[in-house]
Amino acid sequence: MTDLTRRKALILTAGAPIALGLATRAKAATAEVTIQGMAFAPATITIAAGDSVRWTNSDAAPHTATFRATGADTGRLNRGDSGALTFDTPGSYEYACAIHPSMRGQVIVTG
């Protein structure tokens, strides 16, 4: 093998890990919503498709995050409990607490 051929092989091999690293998908994220004072905070949250939202109840009363249009639901969350849902499709999703319907929130999923 000539020096020129060896040098080309080393350059191509050295660049392979960089090219592979660019092709990998970023890990999905989890956004946090706190339930406190009979409200969702933040009330509106924006995430990317494939990400999750985790609701954590800090109130003494039980709550849910219920999406009537899709049927998705965290289930009943007592004080200190958390529930998470993953959103794969871009769009705007409104939700409410099934126990306290005046508590409302929105998840906006971007493409």
Secondary structure, DSSP 8 states (H G I E B T S, - for coil): --HHHHHHHHHHHHHHHHHHHHHS-----EEEEEE-SSSEESSEEEEETT-EEEEEE-SSS-B--B-TTT--B---B-TT-EEEEE--S-EEEEEE-SSSTT-EEEEEEE-
